[in-house]
């Protein structure tokens, strides 16, 4: 966390969780590559990554804790490949770009729009063919 010169992260194959505050305050982080096995994003995992524009969350995603992407002011595109909405946390996407969209599997749009915490972003959830 607070590694202000970090611009890119590629997590290794087999990584399953990003811990609380792992990349919080990494203000120059622009490129994040998550392996297909990641299933949990901890509390404040990417909070304050102000230059992060886009992120892809793998099909294995099961849980996104509170404020995981809070204050990512440039974040405009979130691609969540999980067919079942991951368990969400309060304010997980608060403070993102006003132009932010959350792309989910086309067949799962209504599930996301009805899921707790995801419903807070229902008007910005869009179906996508992954």
DOFI-5377 format. One record per residue (C-alpha): residue number from 1; z, x, y. Coordinates in steps of 0.1 Angstrom, whole numbers, plus 5000, padded with zeros to 4 digits. Layout:
{num:NUM | up:Z | east:X | north:Y}
...
This chain:
{num:1 | up:5000 | east:5000 | north:5000}
{num:2 | up:4994 | east:5010 | north:5036}
{num:3 | up:4969 | east:5036 | north:5027}
{num:4 | up:4948 | east:5032 | north:5058}
{num:5 | up:4921 | east:5056 | north:5048}
{num:6 | up:4914 | east:5040 | north:5015}
{num:7 | up:4879 | east:5024 | north:5016}
{num:8 | up:4870 | east:5017 | north:4980}
{num:9 | up:4889 | east:5009 | north:4948}
{num:10 | up:4876 | east:5007 | north:4912}
{num:11 | up:4903 | east:4997 | north:4888}
{num:12 | up:4899 | east:5011 | north:4852}
{num:13 | up:4888 | east:4991 | north:4822}
{num:14 | up:4918 | east:4974 | north:4806}
{num:15 | up:4938 | east:4970 | north:4837}
{num:16 | up:4954 | east:4935 | north:4836}
{num:17 | up:4974 | east:4931 | north:4867}
{num:18 | up:4975 | east:4942 | north:4903}
{num:19 | up:5012 | east:4944 | north:4913}
{num:20 | up:5029 | east:4930 | north:4943}
{num:21 | up:5018 | east:4947 | north:4976}
{num:22 | up:4995 | east:4971 | north:4957}
{num:23 | up:4969 | east:4973 | north:4984}
{num:24 | up:4987 | east:4955 | north:5012}
{num:25 | up:4979 | east:4970 | north:5046}
{num:26 | up:4949 | east:4991 | north:5034}
{num:27 | up:4931 | east:4982 | north:5066}
{num:28 | up:4899 | east:5001 | north:5058}
{num:29 | up:4894 | east:4988 | north:5023}
{num:30 | up:4859 | east:4973 | north:5020}
{num:31 | up:4850 | east:4976 | north:4984}
{num:32 | up:4871 | east:4963 | north:4954}
{num:33 | up:4858 | east:4964 | north:4918}
{num:34 | up:4880 | east:4946 | north:4893}
{num:35 | up:4876 | east:4950 | north:4856}
{num:36 | up:4869 | east:4919 | north:4834}
{num:37 | up:4905 | east:4920 | north:4820}
{num:38 | up:4923 | east:4915 | north:4853}
{num:39 | up:4943 | east:4883 | north:4850}
{num:40 | up:4971 | east:4885 | north:4877}
{num:41 | up:4970 | east:4893 | north:4914}
{num:42 | up:5006 | east:4899 | north:4926}
{num:43 | up:5023 | east:4887 | north:4958}
{num:44 | up:5006 | east:4902 | north:4989}
{num:45 | up:4982 | east:4922 | north:4966}
{num:46 | up:4955 | east:4926 | north:4993}
{num:47 | up:4974 | east:4913 | north:5024}
{num:48 | up:4961 | east:4927 | north:5056}
{num:49 | up:4929 | east:4943 | north:5042}
{num:50 | up:4912 | east:4935 | north:5074}
{num:51 | up:4878 | east:4949 | north:5066}
{num:52 | up:4874 | east:4934 | north:5031}
{num:53 | up:4844 | east:4910 | north:5033}
{num:54 | up:4838 | east:4900 | north:4997}
{num:55 | up:4857 | east:4900 | north:4964}
{num:56 | up:4848 | east:4889 | north:4929}
{num:57 | up:4875 | east:4877 | north:4906}
{num:58 | up:4867 | east:4879 | north:4869}
{num:59 | up:4866 | east:4850 | north:4844}
{num:60 | up:4900 | east:4863 | north:4830}
{num:61 | up:4918 | east:4855 | north:4862}
{num:62 | up:4949 | east:4834 | north:4854}
{num:63 | up:4972 | east:4838 | north:4884}
{num:64 | up:4969 | east:4845 | north:4921}
{num:65 | up:5003 | east:4849 | north:4937}
{num:66 | up:5014 | east:4838 | north:4972}
{num:67 | up:4997 | east:4855 | north:5002}
{num:68 | up:4975 | east:4877 | north:4979}
{num:69 | up:4947 | east:4877 | north:5005}
{num:70 | up:4966 | east:4867 | north:5036}
{num:71 | up:4954 | east:4882 | north:5069}
{num:72 | up:4921 | east:4895 | north:5054}
{num:73 | up:4904 | east:4884 | north:5086}
{num:74 | up:4869 | east:4895 | north:5076}
{num:75 | up:4870 | east:4880 | north:5041}
{num:76 | up:4840 | east:4855 | north:5040}
{num:77 | up:4832 | east:4853 | north:5003}
{num:78 | up:4855 | east:4849 | north:4973}
{num:79 | up:4837 | east:4846 | north:4940}
{num:80 | up:4861 | east:4833 | north:4913}
{num:81 | up:4844 | east:4832 | north:4879}
{num:82 | up:4873 | east:4816 | north:4861}
{num:83 | up:4863 | east:4782 | north:4847}
{num:84 | up:4899 | east:4769 | north:4849}
{num:85 | up:4915 | east:4774 | north:4883}
{num:86 | up:4940 | east:4802 | north:4882}
{num:87 | up:4976 | east:4793 | north:4891}
{num:88 | up:4976 | east:4796 | north:4928}
{num:89 | up:5003 | east:4807 | north:4953}
{num:90 | up:5012 | east:4795 | north:4987}
{num:91 | up:4989 | east:4807 | north:5015}
{num:92 | up:4969 | east:4828 | north:4991}
{num:93 | up:4939 | east:4828 | north:5014}
{num:94 | up:4954 | east:4820 | north:5048}
{num:95 | up:4942 | east:4840 | north:5077}
{num:96 | up:4907 | east:4848 | north:5063}
{num:97 | up:4875 | east:4845 | north:5083}
{num:98 | up:4868 | east:4810 | north:5096}
{num:99 | up:4835 | east:4813 | north:5078}
{num:100 | up:4851 | east:4819 | north:5044}
{num:101 | up:4838 | east:4802 | north:5013}
{num:102 | up:4853 | east:4802 | north:4978}
{num:103 | up:4826 | east:4802 | north:4951}
{num:104 | up:4836 | east:4788 | north:4917}
{num:105 | up:4816 | east:4778 | north:4886}
{num:106 | up:4796 | east:4748 | north:4894}
{num:107 | up:4811 | east:4727 | north:4866}
{num:108 | up:4846 | east:4735 | north:4878}
{num:109 | up:4844 | east:4725 | north:4915}
{num:110 | up:4864 | east:4693 | north:4912}
{num:111 | up:4891 | east:4711 | north:4891}
{num:112 | up:4895 | east:4737 | north:4918}
{num:113 | up:4896 | east:4711 | north:4946}
{num:114 | up:4924 | east:4692 | north:4928}
{num:115 | up:4945 | east:4721 | north:4917}
{num:116 | up:4977 | east:4729 | north:4935}
{num:117 | up:4973 | east:4754 | north:4963}
{num:118 | up:4935 | east:4755 | north:4958}
{num:119 | up:4933 | east:4720 | north:4973}
{num:120 | up:4943 | east:4735 | north:5006}
{num:121 | up:4909 | east:4751 | north:5007}
{num:122 | up:4889 | east:4722 | north:4992}
{num:123 | up:4864 | east:4719 | north:5020}
{num:124 | up:4855 | east:4756 | north:5015}
{num:125 | up:4851 | east:4755 | north:4977}
{num:126 | up:4815 | east:4756 | north:4966}
{num:127 | up:4798 | east:4755 | north:4932}
{num:128 | up:4780 | east:4787 | north:4921}
{num:129 | up:4759 | east:4798 | north:4891}
{num:130 | up:4775 | east:4830 | north:4878}
